[in-house]
Amino acid sequence: LKTEVIEEIRSAVVAMAEDPYREIRLTGATQIRIGQIRELKRSLSLSSSQGGRRVVIILRADEMTTEASNAFLKTLEEPHADVTVILVTSRPERILPTISSRCQELVIPPIDDVDIADALVRRGLCDETEARLTASFAQGSFTRAVALLSDDMKTQREDIVDLLRTSLKGRDFRPRLISLVADIAEGRDKVRIETMLGLLALWLRDAHMIAAVGPNAAIVNTDQRDALIKFADAFGAADFPSALTVIERSVREVYRNVHPQITLLTMCMTLRRLLYGARSAQGASA
């Protein structure tokens, strides 16, 4: 390993010792590759000098490549008598059936959003508004909530909403849209893109709530209420469920290794057609 990679790993170990809820991601480590699985298998083939059971925990097991998953099959089929393997994932549907069929599934229920928000505020990590926003997007995971705060989620939300607004501008919107998409897709960070698309989905859900219930509707993005009211006034007749389906499909395509710029541009143009089509229909009926 290069010196900088070793230093990054050491820093990660120190950070985890200080805060066990901190999510650690190493630069460029977006997948679990076959080389890592081979090294794990080699380690398990050696006898333990301390005796007792050995426990292997693979976090984000859904990030194993197909090659890594296939290489790991033998270990799951014929595990060592003193070894327990635990695969952890929040996306079980992304694990190959050949892997999941050899595991005993244990479902751990998500933490309630209110409990996550209270814990964030109690630890002094953010104010109540940001805690509510973060908790609603953390999918029941306090670790994910802390990671989202570290990623400056408000800035990411501003960037992805700016992308939506740009896609809805006049006919000269394309150069600006392409530039914004390139910025978001830079580095092909799947987790970051998924986070930003999730934030966009939350924002559109809030717009849908305001359009359906009124300006005082209960929403997540409370600090964006005025902007959401204006958006709901302009696009209140939009097919929001279809728009959310488009975003969800885009997340799946990113994880299927479709180029993120193509995925994001296709999503933006589809949302543009959905939203403007609804507004045109609303105008015609009036």
KETORTOR-118084 format. One record per residue (C-alpha): residue in one letter; x, z, y; residue number from 1. Coordinates in nm, 4 decimals, decimal comma, always signed. Example, Ala and Ser with C-alpha at 12.3 -4.5 7.8 and 13.67 -1.06 7.14 Angstrom:
% residues 2
a:+1,2300:+0,7800:-0,4500:1 .
s:+1,3670:+0,7140:-0,1060:2 .
% end
This chain:
% residues 286
l:+0,0000:+0,0000:+0,0000:1 .
k:+0,1094:-0,0645:+0,3552:2 .
t:+0,2164:+0,2328:+0,5663:3 .
e:-0,0810:+0,1992:+0,8027:4 .
v:-0,3234:+0,1981:+0,5076:5 .
i:-0,1659:+0,5128:+0,3641:6 .
e:-0,1921:+0,6843:+0,7037:7 .
e:-0,5567:+0,5803:+0,7317:8 .
i:-0,6282:+0,7316:+0,3893:9 .
r:-0,4516:+1,0553:+0,4838:10 .
s:-0,6530:+1,0775:+0,8055:11 .
a:-0,9711:+1,0204:+0,6066:12 .
v:-0,8855:+1,3084:+0,3698:13 .
v:-0,8246:+1,5412:+0,6664:14 .
a:-1,1533:+1,4332:+0,8280:15 .
m:-1,3472:+1,4972:+0,5076:16 .
a:-1,1898:+1,8436:+0,4778:17 .
e:-1,3093:+1,9254:+0,8304:18 .
d:-1,6589:+1,7822:+0,7863:19 .
p:-1,7881:+1,7074:+0,4336:20 .
y:-2,0818:+1,5141:+0,5818:21 .
r:-1,8575:+1,2621:+0,7540:22 .
e:-1,8835:+0,9150:+0,6025:23 .
i:-1,5427:+0,7567:+0,5532:24 .
r:-1,4922:+0,3802:+0,5509:25 .
l:-1,1454:+0,2320:+0,5319:26 .
t:-1,0614:-0,0873:+0,7192:27 .
g:-1,1562:-0,3911:+0,5132:28 .
a:-1,2992:-0,1757:+0,2328:29 .
t:-1,6416:-0,3376:+0,2043:30 .
q:-1,6448:-0,3815:-0,1740:31 .
i:-1,5329:-0,2048:-0,4901:32 .
r:-1,3013:-0,4583:-0,6474:33 .
i:-1,1897:-0,5195:-1,0043:34 .
g:-0,8395:-0,3881:-0,9340:35 .
q:-0,9799:-0,0477:-0,8399:36 .
i:-1,1919:-0,0355:-1,1561:37 .
r:-0,8931:-0,1291:-1,3695:38 .
e:-0,6897:+0,1523:-1,2126:39 .
l:-0,9759:+0,3954:-1,2799:40 .
k:-0,9950:+0,2844:-1,6449:41 .
r:-0,6187:+0,3296:-1,6801:42 .
s:-0,6449:+0,6835:-1,5415:43 .
l:-0,9288:+0,7713:-1,7777:44 .
s:-0,7334:+0,6433:-2,0769:45 .
l:-0,4714:+0,9131:-2,0144:46 .
s:-0,5232:+1,2611:-2,1519:47 .
s:-0,5958:+1,5376:-1,9023:48 .
s:-0,3151:+1,7906:-1,8720:49 .
q:-0,5544:+2,0631:-1,7540:50 .
g:-0,8219:+2,0319:-2,0202:51 .
g:-1,1944:+2,0601:-1,9486:52 .
r:-1,4242:+1,7809:-1,8369:53 .
r:-1,3320:+1,5077:-1,5972:54 .
v:-1,5946:+1,3807:-1,3531:55 .
v:-1,5783:+1,0384:-1,1894:56 .
i:-1,8017:+0,9860:-0,8854:57 .
i:-1,8362:+0,6284:-0,7582:58 .
l:-1,9988:+0,6304:-0,4166:59 .
r:-2,1918:+0,3218:-0,3023:60 .
a:-2,1803:+0,1866:-0,6554:61 .
d:-2,3883:-0,1118:-0,5413:62 .
e:-2,0745:-0,2395:-0,3654:63 .
m:-1,9003:-0,3153:-0,6952:64 .
t:-1,8303:-0,6854:-0,7223:65 .
t:-1,9687:-0,8703:-1,0233:66 .
e:-1,6190:-0,8817:-1,1734:67 .
a:-1,5711:-0,5073:-1,1187:68 .
s:-1,9107:-0,4309:-1,2734:69 .
n:-1,8337:-0,6387:-1,5797:70 .
a:-1,4949:-0,4705:-1,6163:71 .
f:-1,6639:-0,1286:-1,6014:72 .
l:-1,9181:-0,2039:-1,8755:73 .
k:-1,6891:-0,1004:-2,1608:74 .
t:-1,6300:+0,2405:-2,0005:75 .
l:-2,0047:+0,2977:-1,9688:76 .
e:-2,0768:+0,1750:-2,3212:77 .
e:-1,8055:+0,3864:-2,4846:78 .
p:-1,7290:+0,6759:-2,2482:79 .
h:-1,4554:+0,9260:-2,3283:80 .
a:-1,5920:+1,2472:-2,4766:81 .
d:-1,4582:+1,4573:-2,1886:82 .
v:-1,5629:+1,2217:-1,9047:83 .
t:-1,8836:+1,2167:-1,6992:84 .
v:-1,9373:+0,9149:-1,4759:85 .
i:-2,1750:+0,9440:-1,1794:86 .
l:-2,2757:+0,6308:-0,9883:87 .
v:-2,4236:+0,7066:-0,6458:88 .
t:-2,6262:+0,4513:-0,4506:89 .
s:-2,9125:+0,4276:-0,2071:90 .
r:-2,9728:+0,0696:-0,3210:91 .
p:-3,0252:+0,0822:-0,6994:92 .
e:-3,1792:-0,2651:-0,6980:93 .
r:-2,8390:-0,4086:-0,6023:94 .
i:-2,6653:-0,2741:-0,9134:95 .
l:-2,6391:-0,5248:-1,1973:96 .
p:-2,9006:-0,4646:-1,4712:97 .
t:-2,6203:-0,4535:-1,7287:98 .
i:-2,4849:-0,1477:-1,5446:99 .
s:-2,8116:+0,0307:-1,4599:100 .
s:-2,9453:-0,0102:-1,8154:101 .
r:-2,6538:+0,1989:-1,9446:102 .
c:-2,7148:+0,4865:-1,7041:103 .
q:-2,9563:+0,7776:-1,6951:104 .
e:-3,1357:+0,7553:-1,3619:105 .
l:-3,1689:+1,0681:-1,1494:106 .
v:-3,3663:+1,0186:-0,8282:107 .
i:-3,2811:+1,2580:-0,5451:108 .
p:-3,5559:+1,2621:-0,2811:109 .
p:-3,4536:+1,1866:+0,0781:110 .
i:-3,4298:+1,4625:+0,3366:111 .
d:-3,7239:+1,4788:+0,5758:112 .
d:-3,6602:+1,3146:+0,9150:113 .
v:-3,7573:+1,6327:+1,0987:114 .
d:-3,5011:+1,8363:+0,9043:115 .
i:-3,2274:+1,5808:+0,9757:116 .
a:-3,3085:+1,5724:+1,3477:117 .
d:-3,3153:+1,9528:+1,3691:118 .
a:-2,9777:+1,9761:+1,1925:119 .
l:-2,8200:+1,7209:+1,4265:120 .
v:-2,9381:+1,9110:+1,7344:121 .
r:-2,8461:+2,2494:+1,5860:122 .
r:-2,4906:+2,1293:+1,5230:123 .
g:-2,4684:+2,0035:+1,8805:124 .
l:-2,4107:+1,6445:+1,7709:125 .
c:-2,6684:+1,4854:+2,0022:126 .
d:-2,9779:+1,5481:+2,2120:127 .
e:-3,3324:+1,5518:+2,0728:128 .
t:-3,4114:+1,1898:+2,1636:129 .
e:-3,1052:+1,0489:+1,9911:130 .
a:-3,1544:+1,2868:+1,6978:131 .
r:-3,5073:+1,1551:+1,6445:132 .
l:-3,3895:+0,7936:+1,6614:133 .
t:-3,0982:+0,8582:+1,4272:134 .
a:-3,3043:+1,0537:+1,1758:135 .
s:-3,5683:+0,7836:+1,1525:136 .
f:-3,3005:+0,5326:+1,0617:137 .
a:-3,0892:+0,7546:+0,8346:138 .
q:-3,3118:+0,6897:+0,5314:139 .
g:-3,3176:+1,0562:+0,4370:140 .
s:-2,9391:+1,0971:+0,4369:141 .
f:-2,7698:+1,3490:+0,6674:142 .
t:-2,4323:+1,1852:+0,5983:143 .
r:-2,5735:+0,8517:+0,7115:144 .
a:-2,7160:+1,0150:+1,0227:145 .
v:-2,3754:+1,1551:+1,1199:146 .
a:-2,2148:+0,8147:+1,0551:147 .
l:-2,4726:+0,6427:+1,2754:148 .
l:-2,3906:+0,8779:+1,5621:149 .
s:-2,0213:+0,7992:+1,5206:150 .
d:-2,1019:+0,4281:+1,5417:151 .
d:-2,2687:+0,4707:+1,8847:152 .
m:-2,6097:+0,3641:+1,7645:153 .
k:-2,7569:+0,3336:+2,1141:154 .
t:-2,5015:+0,0668:+2,2034:155 .
q:-2,5749:-0,1183:+1,8794:156 .
r:-2,9461:-0,1018:+1,9566:157 .
e:-2,8872:-0,2451:+2,3048:158 .
d:-2,6804:-0,5286:+2,1574:159 .
i:-2,9365:-0,6264:+1,8934:160 .
v:-3,2328:-0,6038:+2,1338:161 .
d:-3,0336:-0,8171:+2,3789:162 .
l:-2,9981:-1,0698:+2,0958:163 .
l:-3,3776:-1,0746:+2,0520:164 .
r:-3,4403:-1,1107:+2,4241:165 .
t:-3,1873:-1,3913:+2,4503:166 .
s:-3,3548:-1,5783:+2,1655:167 .
l:-3,6806:-1,5631:+2,3651:168 .
k:-3,5406:-1,7050:+2,6887:169 .
g:-3,5899:-2,0593:+2,8218:170 .
r:-3,4405:-2,3784:+2,6865:171 .
d:-3,0822:-2,2958:+2,7927:172 .
f:-3,0671:-1,9874:+2,5713:173 .
r:-2,8647:-2,1383:+2,2847:174 .
p:-2,5050:-2,1015:+2,4161:175 .
r:-2,5620:-1,7349:+2,5001:176 .
l:-2,7375:-1,6767:+2,1670:177 .
i:-2,4506:-1,8309:+1,9687:178 .
s:-2,2010:-1,6142:+2,1583:179 .
l:-2,3954:-1,2933:+2,0871:180 .
v:-2,4353:-1,3821:+1,7190:181 .
a:-2,0611:-1,4454:+1,6904:182 .
d:-1,9882:-1,1010:+1,8393:183 .
i:-2,2237:-0,9230:+1,5988:184 .
a:-2,1026:-1,1190:+1,2950:185 .
e:-1,7335:-1,0703:+1,3765:186 .
g:-1,5501:-0,9173:+1,0818:187 .
r:-1,8521:-0,9743:+0,8546:188 .
d:-1,9164:-0,5996:+0,8414:189 .
k:-2,2258:-0,5925:+0,6200:190 .
v:-2,3044:-0,2259:+0,6824:191 .
r:-2,2821:-0,2665:+1,0604:192 .
i:-2,5042:-0,5765:+1,0544:193 .
e:-2,7559:-0,3988:+0,8305:194 .
t:-2,7598:-0,1049:+1,0730:195 .
m:-2,8206:-0,3285:+1,3732:196 .
l:-3,0981:-0,5211:+1,1993:197 .
g:-3,2563:-0,1911:+1,1010:198 .
l:-3,2479:-0,0838:+1,4648:199 .
l:-3,4160:-0,4102:+1,5620:200 .
a:-3,6860:-0,3497:+1,2998:201 .
l:-3,7491:+0,0008:+1,4386:202 .
w:-3,7732:-0,1405:+1,7902:203 .
l:-4,0268:-0,4032:+1,6843:204 .
r:-4,2269:-0,1425:+1,4903:205 .
d:-4,2508:+0,0600:+1,8107:206 .
a:-4,3662:-0,2486:+2,0007:207 .
h:-4,6285:-0,3051:+1,7317:208 .
m:-4,7492:+0,0557:+1,7633:209 .
i:-4,7845:+0,0235:+2,1406:210 .
a:-4,9653:-0,3093:+2,1062:211 .
a:-5,2056:-0,1584:+1,8532:212 .
v:-5,2582:+0,1936:+1,9902:213 .
g:-5,1631:+0,1790:+2,3561:214 .
p:-4,8780:+0,2854:+2,5873:215 .
n:-4,8871:+0,6479:+2,4714:216 .
a:-4,8413:+0,5637:+2,1029:217 .
a:-4,6031:+0,7806:+1,9016:218 .
i:-4,2784:+0,5837:+1,8793:219 .
v:-3,9161:+0,6429:+1,7782:220 .
n:-3,7415:+0,4761:+2,0721:221 .
t:-3,8936:+0,7061:+2,3336:222 .
d:-3,6246:+0,6253:+2,5899:223 .
q:-3,7277:+0,2578:+2,5645:224 .
r:-4,0999:+0,3101:+2,6198:225 .
d:-4,1225:+0,1121:+2,9472:226 .
a:-3,9356:-0,1848:+2,7996:227 .
l:-4,1476:-0,1699:+2,4842:228 .
i:-4,4708:-0,1636:+2,6861:229 .
k:-4,3625:-0,4801:+2,8711:230 .
f:-4,2709:-0,6464:+2,5426:231 .
a:-4,6018:-0,5464:+2,3840:232 .
d:-4,7901:-0,6851:+2,6852:233 .
a:-4,6121:-1,0192:+2,6474:234 .
f:-4,6199:-1,0476:+2,2671:235 .
g:-4,8961:-0,8093:+2,1601:236 .
a:-5,0686:-1,0752:+1,9491:237 .
a:-4,7540:-1,1439:+1,7462:238 .
d:-4,7517:-1,1179:+1,3677:239 .
f:-4,5250:-0,8129:+1,3613:240 .
p:-4,5404:-0,7637:+0,9822:241 .
s:-4,4071:-1,1180:+0,9332:242 .
a:-4,1349:-1,0544:+1,1911:243 .
l:-4,0265:-0,7406:+1,0033:244 .
t:-4,0246:-0,9372:+0,6770:245 .
v:-3,7899:-1,1910:+0,8384:246 .
i:-3,5505:-0,9102:+0,9351:247 .
e:-3,5610:-0,7563:+0,5873:248 .
r:-3,4905:-1,0955:+0,4324:249 .
s:-3,1924:-1,1379:+0,6649:250 .
v:-3,0448:-0,8081:+0,5430:251 .
r:-3,0761:-0,9259:+0,1814:252 .
e:-2,9061:-1,2564:+0,2664:253 .
v:-2,6143:-1,0764:+0,4283:254 .
y:-2,5586:-0,8827:+0,1054:255 .
r:-2,5860:-1,2048:-0,0933:256 .
n:-2,2827:-1,3260:+0,1022:257 .
v:-2,4679:-1,5840:+0,3106:258 .
h:-2,2548:-1,6359:+0,6215:259 .
p:-2,3783:-1,3736:+0,8740:260 .
q:-2,3757:-1,6151:+1,1685:261 .
i:-2,6032:-1,8549:+0,9829:262 .
t:-2,8268:-1,5661:+0,8751:263 .
l:-2,8554:-1,4210:+1,2265:264 .
l:-2,9144:-1,7567:+1,3961:265 .
t:-3,1837:-1,8465:+1,1423:266 .
m:-3,3465:-1,5073:+1,1939:267 .
c:-3,3471:-1,5437:+1,5737:268 .
m:-3,4989:-1,8913:+1,5673:269 .
t:-3,7655:-1,7788:+1,3187:270 .
l:-3,8551:-1,4773:+1,5340:271 .
r:-3,8721:-1,7046:+1,8378:272 .
r:-4,1235:-1,9304:+1,6623:273 .
l:-4,3294:-1,6337:+1,5412:274 .
l:-4,3460:-1,4626:+1,8792:275 .
y:-4,4004:-1,7698:+2,0945:276 .
g:-4,6502:-1,9097:+1,8472:277 .
a:-4,8569:-1,5925:+1,8746:278 .
r:-4,8397:-1,6008:+2,2539:279 .
s:-4,9501:-1,9654:+2,2626:280 .
a:-5,2420:-1,8854:+2,0323:281 .
q:-5,3364:-1,5899:+2,2518:282 .
g:-5,3331:-1,8122:+2,5614:283 .
a:-5,5432:-2,0804:+2,3924:284 .
s:-5,8092:-1,8296:+2,2822:285 .
a:-5,8264:-1,6887:+2,6340:286 .
% end
